[in-house]
Amino acid sequence: MPLPLSDPRIFVKTGLVYLVLTFSLGGVLLMLEALGRSVPYVFSVEHAHLGEVGWLVNIVIGIALWMLPLNRERFPATQGRYPTLVVYTSFVLLNSGLVLRLIAEPWYQLSGNAPAAATLLALAAISQPVAIVLFVIVAWQRVRAPRHPPPGVH
């Protein structure tokens, strides 16, 4: 049964897919270098972005949504977790922005600044920060002091 896009595990599983893709692309780039083939620098940038946003950011968001304390007063409809539409939107914006960047940036760099590539790159540049802001809005409301701190903790 597939996971709904608002389930934090989808971030974790997507991050794991990106981890495999990152190491696969890294292996290809390394093999090309070993064979003396020149690879445009932009592919190294995309490799880094694939690992940092694709793997790391997805994993961090997924684990944070999964593990942050519940806030039942703020989110009663979801038993304290988070508004699912906001999380769904964050997932879609983060990952569609990443895919857009992975396609548009090399296209833009290697085509001599094609206008269509520039448009897609601009969409990626907008979608990823918006995704992070949406995540922060949800996470911020779940980071709070415990109701009953352990003895000796003020």
Secondary structure, DSSP 8 states (H G I E B T S, - for coil): ----TTSHHHHHHHHHHHHHHHHHHHHHHHHHHHTT----HHHHHHHHHIIIIIIIIHHHHHHHHHHS---TTT-GGGTTS--HHHHHHHHHHHHHHHHHHHHHHHHHHHTTS-HHHHHHHHHHHHHHHHHHHHHHHHHHHH----SS--TT--
